[in-house]
Every structure is written in structure tokens, then in C-alpha cells.
Amino acid sequence: MFNSKFSKLRKFAFATACVAVLMHAASAAPLKKVSIAVGSQVLNVTYPWLLMPKVLGYWQSMGYDVDIVGLSGSTQALQQMAAGGVQFAQLNSTDLVRANSDRKLPVRAVMNTGVIDWGLAVLANGPIKSVAQLKGKRIGIVSLATGGLPLMQSLLAENGLDPQHDVEVIATGAGAPALDALKSGRVQALMFWQTAITGFENSGASLRVFRDPSWQKLPDFTLTTMATTVNTTPETVIAIAKGAAMAIEFTNANPECVRKLQWKYFPSTKPTGVDEATAARWDDALLKSQLASMNSAFVMNGAKYIGATDPAGIDRMQQFMVRQKLVGSVVTPTDMVVDIPNFVARVNDFDHEAIKAAARKCAF
């Protein structure tokens, strides 16, 4: 009897030890490496859905070690992803459509994070009062490979200019070099997204900005991946999107906390040459501009799930590009969006209230 009990006890102890070993092995399992390319080398406070998930441990908790790779333009980010150098890319929607239409690349939208908020900015006290007056002038843009280029070309065309012959387009880079080019007269206008324009205004520039009002109904910045990634590792796609959605929830709950975390973990992105209060005001303004675009995208995509991508919005962008002769063929819009069962619901399957509470507490 004693031996029988002892044998059972020994078997139980052995089983318990095995479970402990397995649990330790699972907890010690190496994180899966994932890379996300972004068409910008200025990864500041305006990228909370990409920078905050790692800071807050969201992706790590799901088993992923994510690197964010900044490149000079959306097209380069697409090239890296198509070549297999990265698994995801943050693209302008124009590049998403062009990839599927003209290049026949099976790129899929994972989550839409903004609407078109690009604008063509000139000095407010300068002589240019309309887009038409840019004929014969030079326009600066972050890169000749950026998805903003066809938007600028369409705006020029709609105002009676020939984008190929009536203006000269110059790659200025972003930030101070671009603003310096405008102030010095090297260019007479700058074509940039809203947070970049806000940055110029933070630096003291008074700008007049031209836009097409219809752009607010078009999706822009979108996290994408290749169809192969969707088909072979759908759980990875869900996890990356979920971490980004959690970060968006956190950011909406407490933007100031996000700015503080940005400065703590990415100190090189903090504005320099000004006092603390001015630096905070500048970055708060940048993040406010970004959140406006993100929240406009949320509403445009149904106002139910964070990061949802409505194929109808992608189609509006595609039809816009067809009208502007920016693409040569039309793709079924649903074919350009991730096809995973219950995808956006699974991406949003987390404790939203706990995320908000942690953001409000900001105990980091």
C-alpha cells in the first residue's frame, strides 16, 4: 500500500516537474522577429501605433520582437516588403493601389491608420495665392519616391497645370531642410502630410495650404503585408495589428503620456534647441494632428473597430487614381484587403478599458 502510494506520488511529482519544465521553456522561447518598414526616416511622436506597442510590451506579450525600419519613401518600403526584406510596410494608399494594379503585387491592407491629409503649402505672406500661380515654380517634396507625389500631380492638374512640364519637383527631405528650402526660395511650395506641415508651423512658419476637399474621404497611411504572409502566418498578421490597435487605444486615452514615453524611449526624437515647455507644445501639436487623421479614418471605416479597412474606401482611392490616369487597370477592392476570418474583431479582442486605465495612470 505504501509502495503504491509512493509510486503514485512519484509519478505526480514527475508530471508536475515536466509541466514546470514545459512552462519554463514556453516562457523562455525566443521571440519571433518581425520587421515593419516605414516610408519615413523621421520616426517621431506621430507614429504611436508602430512605436508604442514595443514600448508598452504589447507585441512582446504575444511572442514578437518587432523592428521598425525607417526608409526614405513609401515606394522603398514597398520594395523591401515585396523582396522579402521585411514582413510589413506602412504605405501610402496610392502605393497600395499601384502595387496591385500596375505591378501585380499581391499587397494586402492590414489596417488603415489615416486619411489623406497632404497639403501644398506656400508662405502665407508670399505672392502665391492659388495653385495655378505655381506655374514655372519649384515644389519640394520629401522624396521623389513618396506616395504623395501623385496626389500633388493631381492637385496641379485639377488647377490647370501640367505636372510634368509646368513645375519642377525637388526632393528636399523632411523637417528643417525642407522648411529651409522654402524660406530660402530654393522651392516656392512644399507638398507634405499634415503632421509635417504642423512641424513647419511649430518652427515659426506661417503657411497657406492648398488641398482637395475630397481627399478627406480617401484612406491614406495603411499598414500592409504580402498575401503570402497572410496565407502562411495569419496569427502573426493578427498579432501585429492587435498590438497596433492597442497602442491606438492607449494614445487616444492619454496623448500626453505617449509623448512622455516617446521622449523616454526615443530621446533623439525630442525637439532640441528649445525649452521643455516649447518642446512639449510642439510634440503635442504634432500628435494632435496625427490623431485627427487617425480618428477620421476610424469614422470613415465604420466607427466600430480600431484599424478597420473598408474596401469601399480603397476603391474610392482607386477610382480617384483612375480618373487622374495614375493607374492603368482596376482591381477588385476586396482583393486588396487582408482576408482572414473575423479579422478586425480578433484584432480588437483585448481589454479596451484596461488599456485606457493604464494610459490615464501613465505609471511608466
RAQUI-V96986 format. One record per residue. N is the residue number from 1. RES is the residue in one letter. PHI is phi in whole degrees, -180 to 180 (NA if undefined). BURIAL is b if it has 16 or more other C-alpha atoms within 10 Angstrom, else e. Layout:
{{N RES PHI BURIAL} {N RES PHI BURIAL}}
//
This chain:
{{1 M NA e} {2 F -61 e} {3 N -63 e} {4 S -64 e} {5 K -65 e} {6 F -64 e} {7 S -64 e} {8 K -65 e} {9 L -63 e} {10 R -65 e} {11 K -65 e} {12 F -64 e} {13 A -63 e} {14 F -65 e} {15 A -64 e} {16 T -62 e} {17 A -64 e} {18 C -63 e} {19 V -61 e} {20 A -62 e} {21 V -64 e} {22 L -65 e} {23 M -65 e} {24 H -66 e} {25 A -63 e} {26 A -65 e} {27 S -69 e} {28 A -93 e} {29 A -60 e} {30 P -64 e} {31 L -70 e} {32 K -76 e} {33 K -80 e} {34 V -136 b} {35 S -122 b} {36 I -123 b} {37 A -91 b} {38 V -127 b} {39 G -80 b} {40 S -158 b} {41 Q -101 e} {42 V -110 b} {43 L -95 b} {44 N -99 b} {45 V -66 b} {46 T -83 b} {47 Y -121 b} {48 P -65 b} {49 W -72 b} {50 L -105 b} {51 L -92 b} {52 M -75 b} {53 P -57 b} {54 K -75 b} {55 V -59 b} {56 L -88 b} {57 G 80 e} {58 Y -66 b} {59 W -68 b} {60 Q -60 b} {61 S -65 e} {62 M -100 b} {63 G 97 b} {64 Y -128 b} {65 D -108 b} {66 V -107 b} {67 D -105 e} {68 I -104 b} {69 V -112 b} {70 G -87 b} {71 L -124 b} {72 S -81 b} {73 G -171 b} {74 S -62 b} {75 T -64 b} {76 Q -65 b} {77 A -62 b} {78 L -63 b} {79 Q -60 e} {80 Q -62 b} {81 M -69 b} {82 A -63 b} {83 A -83 e} {84 G 89 e} {85 G -73 e} {86 V -137 b} {87 Q -92 b} {88 F -136 b} {89 A -146 b} {90 Q -89 b} {91 L -119 b} {92 N -68 b} {93 S -63 b} {94 T -62 b} {95 D -72 b} {96 L -60 b} {97 V -68 b} {98 R -61 b} {99 A -60 b} {100 N -77 b} {101 S -79 b} {102 D -89 e} {103 R -96 e} {104 K 56 e} {105 L -96 b} {106 P -79 b} {107 V -90 b} {108 R -122 b} {109 A -73 b} {110 V -94 b} {111 M -156 b} {112 N -87 b} {113 T -118 b} {114 G -176 b} {115 V -105 b} {116 I -66 b} {117 D -127 b} {118 W -68 b} {119 G -151 b} {120 L -102 b} {121 A -104 b} {122 V -129 b} {123 L -65 b} {124 A -62 e} {125 N -96 e} {126 G -91 e} {127 P -80 e} {128 I -85 b} {129 K -111 e} {130 S -150 e} {131 V -62 b} {132 A -59 b} {133 Q -76 e} {134 L -85 b} {135 K -59 b} {136 G 81 e} {137 K -102 e} {138 R -108 b} {139 I -119 b} {140 G -95 b} {141 I -145 b} {142 V -57 b} {143 S -160 b} {144 L -72 b} {145 A -100 b} {146 T -74 b} {147 G -69 b} {148 G -75 b} {149 L -61 b} {150 P -65 b} {151 L -64 b} {152 M -61 b} {153 Q -62 b} {154 S -68 b} {155 L -64 b} {156 L -63 b} {157 A -63 b} {158 E -67 e} {159 N -107 e} {160 G 85 e} {161 L -105 b} {162 D -92 e} {163 P -60 b} {164 Q -84 e} {165 H -127 e} {166 D -86 b} {167 V -136 b} {168 E -112 e} {169 V -104 b} {170 I -124 b} {171 A -78 e} {172 T -106 b} {173 G 76 b} {174 A -111 b} {175 G 68 e} {176 A -57 e} {177 P -59 e} {178 A -67 b} {179 L -65 b} {180 D -61 e} {181 A -63 b} {182 L -71 b} {183 K -66 e} {184 S -81 e} {185 G 90 e} {186 R -64 b} {187 V -129 b} {188 Q -106 b} {189 A -156 b} {190 L -129 b} {191 M -104 b} {192 F -145 b} {193 W -76 b} {194 Q -62 b} {195 T -65 b} {196 A -68 b} {197 I -64 b} {198 T -60 b} {199 G -62 b} {200 F -63 b} {201 E -68 e} {202 N -58 b} {203 S -83 e} {204 G 103 e} {205 A -75 b} {206 S -105 e} {207 L -122 b} {208 R -107 b} {209 V -119 b} {210 F -103 b} {211 R -144 b} {212 D -92 b} {213 P -57 e} {214 S -70 e} {215 W -62 b} {216 Q -65 b} {217 K -101 b} {218 L -113 b} {219 P -71 b} {220 D -125 b} {221 F -52 b} {222 T -141 b} {223 L -77 b} {224 T -130 b} {225 T -151 b} {226 M -87 b} {227 A -58 b} {228 T -60 e} {229 T -65 b} {230 V -61 b} {231 N -75 e} {232 T -94 e} {233 T -136 e} {234 P -61 b} {235 E -65 b} {236 T -66 b} {237 V -61 b} {238 I -63 b} {239 A -64 b} {240 I -64 b} {241 A -67 b} {242 K -65 b} {243 G -59 b} {244 A -66 b} {245 A -65 b} {246 M -62 b} {247 A -67 b} {248 I -65 b} {249 E -60 b} {250 F -61 b} {251 T -65 b} {252 N -63 b} {253 A -74 b} {254 N -156 b} {255 P -58 b} {256 E -63 b} {257 C -64 b} {258 V -62 b} {259 R -61 b} {260 K -65 b} {261 L -67 b} {262 Q -57 b} {263 W -66 b} {264 K -69 e} {265 Y -96 e} {266 F -131 e} {267 P -60 e} {268 S -69 e} {269 T -90 e} {270 K -71 b} {271 P -55 b} {272 T -115 e} {273 G 80 e} {274 V -136 e} {275 D -74 e} {276 E -58 e} {277 A -64 e} {278 T -68 e} {279 A -60 b} {280 A -64 b} {281 R -62 e} {282 W -63 b} {283 D -70 b} {284 D -63 b} {285 A -66 b} {286 L -62 b} {287 L -67 b} {288 K -61 b} {289 S -63 b} {290 Q -66 b} {291 L -63 b} {292 A -60 e} {293 S -68 b} {294 M -63 b} {295 N -72 b} {296 S -64 b} {297 A -66 b} {298 F -58 b} {299 V -66 e} {300 M -60 b} {301 N -96 b} {302 G 110 e} {303 A 57 e} {304 K -118 e} {305 Y -117 b} {306 I -67 b} {307 G 81 b} {308 A -63 b} {309 T -127 b} {310 D -80 b} {311 P -56 b} {312 A -64 e} {313 G -68 b} {314 I -61 b} {315 D -68 b} {316 R -61 b} {317 M -65 b} {318 Q -62 b} {319 Q -65 b} {320 F -60 b} {321 M -70 b} {322 V -65 e} {323 R -62 e} {324 Q -88 b} {325 K 58 e} {326 L -93 b} {327 V -136 b} {328 G -102 e} {329 S -145 e} {330 V -110 b} {331 V -113 e} {332 T -57 e} {333 P -59 b} {334 T -65 b} {335 D -73 e} {336 M -100 b} {337 V -121 b} {338 V -52 b} {339 D -115 b} {340 I -127 e} {341 P -53 e} {342 N 54 e} {343 F -58 b} {344 V -67 b} {345 A -66 e} {346 R -69 b} {347 V -63 b} {348 N -92 b} {349 D -84 e} {350 F -149 e} {351 D -80 e} {352 H -62 e} {353 E -67 e} {354 A -66 e} {355 I -63 b} {356 K -62 b} {357 A -64 e} {358 A -64 e} {359 A -66 b} {360 R -64 b} {361 K -72 e} {362 C 51 e} {363 A -96 e} {364 F -125 e}}
//
